[in-house]
Amino acid sequence: MTTSMSGFQPGEILTRTEIHPVLGGSGFSGICPSREKQNVLIFSDTKIGERFGYHDGWLAEDDDLGPVFTYTGVGKRGDQVFKGGNASILEHTEKGRTLHLFIAVGKVPGTDTRTHRYIGKFKIDEWHPFEIREARDESGHARNVIVFRLRPIGPHIRLASDTLQPAPAPQSRFNRKAGRLTRRIRRQRRQKLPQTDVTRVAEARDDLADTFEESESAAGQSIGQMELSMRDSTSHLIFELFNQTNNTVYEPAGSTAGESIAQAISQLLLARHYLGQLSHAQPFHLMVLAPALPRQDLRGLLSENGIGLVYRNESGGFSEYEGGTSVFPNAPRTSRCLECPLPA
């Protein structure tokens, strides 16, 4: 096993008395920034997490960029916020700090001194740094928690015991505030980055989502974020625009280009697969939210996949597209019902 530049080897069992003189930080907090050493120390403890209904650990599934460790931020009561230790994780790159992850494993024999396994150096996921999820605080009340997505850099250790268990069944949660909060934090982070075509499309997508949510809320609709845990998976699907009043999932597109519409369709197809496994009193509906009316062939693509369309009209409001025909003769004019049969 290669020695880490931290001075510790991944897998090494250490006490805080041994850790802090080398990496900096102090105290007993779960997140310990060190200005002098340019580090942020992250301590994960499964037993503490279980008391509040959440679990830290490796996702069982790698994505295109590799493994991800999910870590829940600090704050035991009320909604967690991006201050203190939570802010130090989110902003570690801008401040030139390295994340070092430790997992609690027990105590020094015959003492109450806790021991921690060094996992390795990490950085926050650049494009998907965090999710806002629902959990319980120390008083048992529902609140929002910040779940950071961390990626290892360099040598690290990944044990089966530190890997999350797949969900035995799909489950959905509705959160009225999480989507808007997530978009606000994303916008603040983008303001610190150079403006590129990618950031401009992302900004347009978030602006569209905010405007649509405001419009729906003003019309008396109950709209917010849906968090969906998937059966046999440790990952979550997050849909920041879910209308609880009419059971509709909206996926915003940053532009009317084919790539943006296709990305929105792919997310909604995942929604169809997993939402179809839930028991529900009324059908779910799937809609792409577009900044303008897409071209005819893309409208046909939506229809073929049983997905509806809401778009920003010339007056600045929103219209639902009711026209269009499919190349499949048996397809309905507007098929956005999750239970509606798709064309053969």
HELIX and SHEET records of a PDB file:
HELIX    1   1 ARG A   16  LEU A   23  1                                   8    
HELIX    2   2 THR A   46  ARG A   51  1                                   6    
HELIX    3   3 GLY A   84  LEU A   90  1                                   7    
HELIX    4   4 ALA A  160  ASP A  162  5                                   3    
HELIX    5   5 ALA A  178  ARG A  190  1                                  13    
HELIX    6   6 ASP A  197  ALA A  218  1                                  22    
HELIX    7   7 GLY A  258  LEU A  275  1                                  18    
HELIX    8   8 GLN A  296  GLU A  304  1                                   9    
SHEET    1   A 5 ILE A  13  LEU A  14  0                                        
SHEET    2   A 5 ARG A 114  ILE A 124 -1                                        
SHEET    3   A 5 THR A  98  LYS A 107 -1                                        
SHEET    4   A 5 ASN A  39  SER A  44  1                                        
SHEET    5   A 5 ILE A  31  SER A  34 -1                                        
SHEET    1   B 5 ILE A  13  LEU A  14  0                                        
SHEET    2   B 5 ARG A 114  ILE A 124 -1                                        
SHEET    3   B 5 ALA A 142  HIS A 156 -1                                        
SHEET    4   B 5 PHE A  69  THR A  72 -1                                        
SHEET    5   B 5 GLY A  57  TRP A  58 -1                                        
SHEET    1   C 4 ILE A  13  LEU A  14  0                                        
SHEET    2   C 4 ARG A 114  ILE A 124 -1                                        
SHEET    3   C 4 ALA A 142  HIS A 156 -1                                        
SHEET    4   C 4 PHE A 130  ARG A 136 -1                                        
SHEET    1   D 7 GLN A 171  ASN A 175  0                                        
SHEET    2   D 7 ILE A 223  SER A 229 -1                                        
SHEET    3   D 7 HIS A 236  ASN A 243 -1                                        
SHEET    4   D 7 THR A 248  PRO A 252 -1                                        
SHEET    5   D 7 HIS A 285  ALA A 290  1                                        
SHEET    6   D 7 GLY A 308  ARG A 312  1                                        
SHEET    7   D 7 PHE A 318  GLU A 320 -1                                        
END                                                                             
